[in-house]
């Protein structure tokens, strides 16, 4: 074997070793980030507290952590299921846009009420405001700090 072929094989092996070293470092970094993310508590944007629920579902005093888009209604596919005969299957949607909460009535039969007033389309909602879906009353509060 001549010197050039030997040098070519050595360079190939060194390149391959460096490539595997880079891949191993990337994988180690990704795993470290994933483990750190798994340890961090999830932060919620806010929460809804059930103030009154004559039918018992959801139970009075129950707290729901909210996502950026949270659906409410009688259907089990909603984020918050409201078992009330006056609630529609897809009754309302809470959305967090920028720094504010908005509640939208999704053409429900009996309407959605914010602080005692019926909303027609989209209404801004602040912390401490109360919304009613049928006979169920809920209050928007800040997320719990851990």
C-alpha positions as CSV (number, residue, x, y, z in Angstrom):
1,X,0.0,0.0,0.0
2,X,1.5,3.3,-1.0
3,X,1.6,6.4,1.3
4,X,-1.1,8.3,-0.5
5,X,-3.7,5.6,0.0
6,X,-2.8,5.2,3.6
7,X,-3.1,8.9,4.2
8,X,-6.5,8.9,2.4
9,X,-7.8,6.2,4.6
10,X,-6.6,7.9,7.8
11,X,-8.3,11.2,6.7
12,X,-11.5,9.3,6.0
13,X,-11.5,7.7,9.5
14,X,-10.6,11.0,11.2
15,X,-13.5,12.7,9.3
16,X,-15.9,9.9,10.3
17,X,-14.8,10.2,13.9
18,X,-15.3,14.0,13.9
19,X,-18.7,13.5,12.4
20,X,-19.8,11.1,15.1
21,X,-18.3,13.3,17.8
22,X,-20.4,16.3,16.5
23,X,-23.6,14.1,16.3
24,X,-23.0,12.8,19.9
25,X,-22.6,16.4,21.2
26,X,-25.8,17.5,19.4
27,X,-27.7,14.5,20.9
28,X,-26.4,15.2,24.4
29,X,-27.4,18.8,24.1
30,X,-30.9,17.9,22.9
31,X,-31.4,15.4,25.7
32,X,-30.2,17.9,28.3
33,X,-32.7,20.5,27.0
34,X,-35.6,17.9,27.0
35,X,-34.8,16.9,30.5
36,X,-34.8,20.5,31.7
37,X,-38.1,21.2,29.9
38,X,-39.7,18.2,31.6
39,X,-38.6,19.4,35.0
40,X,-40.0,22.9,34.5
41,X,-43.5,23.4,35.7
42,X,-46.0,24.2,33.0
43,X,-47.3,27.8,33.2
44,X,-50.9,28.5,32.5
45,X,-52.2,31.8,31.2
46,X,-55.1,32.0,33.7
47,X,-57.8,30.0,35.3
48,X,-61.5,29.8,35.6
49,X,-63.1,29.1,39.0
50,X,-66.6,27.7,39.1
51,X,-68.7,30.0,41.4
52,X,-72.1,28.4,40.9
53,X,-73.3,25.2,39.2
54,X,-76.8,24.0,40.1
55,X,-76.4,20.7,38.2
56,X,-73.1,19.9,40.0
57,X,-71.0,19.5,36.9
58,X,-68.5,21.2,36.9
59,X,-68.4,21.2,40.7
60,X,-68.6,24.5,42.6
61,X,-65.1,25.7,43.6
62,X,-63.4,23.7,40.8
63,X,-60.5,25.5,39.1
64,X,-59.6,25.0,35.4
65,X,-56.2,26.1,34.0
66,X,-56.6,27.9,30.7
67,X,-54.8,27.5,27.4
68,X,-54.5,30.2,24.8
69,X,-57.7,28.9,23.3
70,X,-60.2,27.2,25.6
71,X,-63.6,26.0,24.5
72,X,-66.6,25.7,26.8
73,X,-69.8,23.7,26.2
74,X,-71.8,20.6,26.8
75,X,-69.9,18.4,24.3
76,X,-67.1,16.2,25.8
77,X,-64.6,17.5,23.2
78,X,-64.5,20.9,24.9
79,X,-61.7,21.8,27.2
80,X,-64.2,22.7,29.9
81,X,-67.4,20.6,29.9
82,X,-70.4,22.4,31.2
83,X,-73.3,20.0,32.1
84,X,-76.2,22.4,32.0
85,X,-79.5,22.1,30.1
86,X,-79.1,25.7,28.9
87,X,-75.6,25.2,27.5
88,X,-75.0,24.5,23.8
89,X,-72.6,21.7,22.8
90,X,-70.1,24.4,21.6
91,X,-71.1,27.3,23.7
92,X,-68.2,29.8,24.0
93,X,-64.5,30.2,23.3
94,X,-62.0,32.0,25.6
95,X,-58.9,33.2,23.8
96,X,-55.7,34.9,25.1
97,X,-54.5,37.5,22.6
98,X,-51.5,39.6,23.4
99,X,-52.0,40.4,27.0
100,X,-55.8,40.2,27.2
101,X,-58.5,37.6,27.4
102,X,-61.5,37.6,25.1
103,X,-64.7,35.6,25.3
104,X,-66.7,34.7,22.2
105,X,-70.2,33.4,22.0
106,X,-70.3,30.7,19.3
107,X,-73.9,31.3,18.2
108,X,-75.3,29.5,21.3
109,X,-79.0,29.3,21.7
110,X,-79.2,30.8,25.2
111,X,-76.2,33.2,24.9
112,X,-73.1,33.8,27.0
113,X,-73.2,36.5,29.7
114,X,-70.2,38.6,30.9
115,X,-70.8,40.4,34.2
116,X,-74.5,40.0,33.7
117,X,-74.7,41.4,30.2
118,X,-75.3,39.2,27.2
119,X,-72.4,39.3,24.6
120,X,-73.2,39.1,20.9
121,X,-69.9,38.4,19.4
122,X,-66.5,38.9,21.0
123,X,-66.0,40.8,24.3
124,X,-62.8,41.7,26.2
125,X,-62.6,39.9,29.6
126,X,-60.5,40.9,32.6
127,X,-59.3,39.1,35.7
128,X,-62.2,39.1,38.2
129,X,-64.9,39.2,35.5
130,X,-67.7,36.6,35.7
131,X,-69.2,34.8,32.8
132,X,-72.3,32.7,32.8
133,X,-73.1,29.8,30.5
134,X,-76.7,28.7,31.3
135,X,-76.9,28.5,35.1
136,X,-73.2,28.0,35.6
137,X,-71.2,31.0,36.7
138,X,-67.4,31.2,36.3
139,X,-64.8,33.8,37.3
140,X,-61.5,34.5,35.4
141,X,-58.5,34.7,37.7
142,X,-54.8,34.9,37.2
143,X,-52.8,31.7,37.0
144,X,-51.4,30.3,40.3
145,X,-47.8,31.0,40.8
146,X,-45.7,28.0,41.9
